Amino acid sequence: MQVDDPTHFEYVLVQWPETQELMDELWFDEHASLADFNKFGNSAYFIPKILYYQFLNKQFKPFKQHNYVR
């Protein structure tokens, strides 16, 4: 991540069970911040927005490669 990009300082709150998949990402331990249990529940994390969107793009890429229009 580049420090000079302001989107690296924006975070997305991600709650369980979606966080389970994010925990497998190489960057998770270094960049994810555990959210307050009392406010957001178990296994909720603040994820840098840029990393979260990259994760989503990677997850949905197989669907983009197929032409489902009839």
Secondary structure, 3 states (H helix, E strand, C coil): CCCCCHHHHCEEEECCCHHHHHCCCCCHHHHCEECCHHHHCCCCEEEEHHHHHHHHHHHHHHHHCCCCCC
